[in-house]
Amino acid sequence: MSGQLIGTGGDGGGLARCACGSIAAGPCARCRIPLCGDCCVITEHGAQPWAICRKCAQKGGTSLRHAWLGLLLWLGGALLALLVLVLALAWWARSR
């Protein structure tokens, strides 16, 4: 939705509103609540800058590094589980 305001998703066709009452320009990159340009904080350490709300900035700072690390750990765990499964199947096939 680049360059467009976000809708409320309701059947009324209205525009989403920020907590301050202004029309929202987009969602927070962490909690997905609607934000206006005055209520957002720009994040660092990513491929591109992201806007997050002030509440999320107070909780975890303006960096998305923790979120990326969590994603990489989750993917690593899934790959490790697949490796264990393949090794178990290879062992089972040899023992037959």
N, C-alpha and C positions, 0 to 999 in steps of 0.2 A: 504494500500500500504506500509506496513511495510518493511523497508529495500530496497526499490526500488526508483529509481529516477522517477519524475513525467514527463509525456509527455505533449506536447503542445495541444493535442487533435485535431490538424489539420491532414490533410491527408498526410503531408510530413513525419511524423514519427520522427520528431526532438524532442529534449529534451527542456523543459522549461528553460528559463534563468532568473536569478535574475536581479534586477535593476543595479547591479554592473557589469554584464556581465558574471559572473560565471554560471556554470550549477546549477540549483536549486535542492535542496534536498527535498523540500516539501513546502506546502503553509503556509502562516501566519494563525494562529488560529482565527484571527478576520476578516481581510479583504480578505483573501484567495489569495493574490498575491504570486507568487513563490519567495522562499527565498533560499539563500545558507547558509551554516553554519556560515560564517563570518558576515553576515548581520542580524542575528536573536538575539533576547533577550529571555531568558528563563523566563516563567511566574511562579508565586507562587500561593499558596492558592487553589490548585485543587487536584483532585484525582491523577493526574499524571502531570508532567511538560509539558508545551506546548511552542512552539516557536512562537513568534510574531515578526513583523518587527519593526524597530526602530521608524518609524512614528507612529504606533499604541501605542508603549511604551511611546512616548512623549505625546500623546493625553490622554491616560487613565492609565498610569502607567503599571507596569508589573503584576498586579493582574487581574484575571478574576472574582473577587468577584462581580463586578457590573453586569456582564453578567449573572451570576448564579442567582442573586437577581431578575433581570428582568424576567428571565424564571420562577422563583417561583411565582412572582407576576402575571404573565400572566396565569399560571396554576390555581392559587388561584381565579383569576377573572372568569375563565371558570367554575370552580367548584361552585362558588357563583351564577353564572347565571343559572346553572343547578338546584341548590337548590331552587332558586326563581321560576323556571319553575315547579318543582315538587310540591312546596307549592301552587302555583296558581292552578295547576290541581287538587290537593287534595281539595282545597277550592271550586273550581267549581263543583267537583263531589258531595260534601256534600250539596251544595246549590240546587241541582236538586231535 
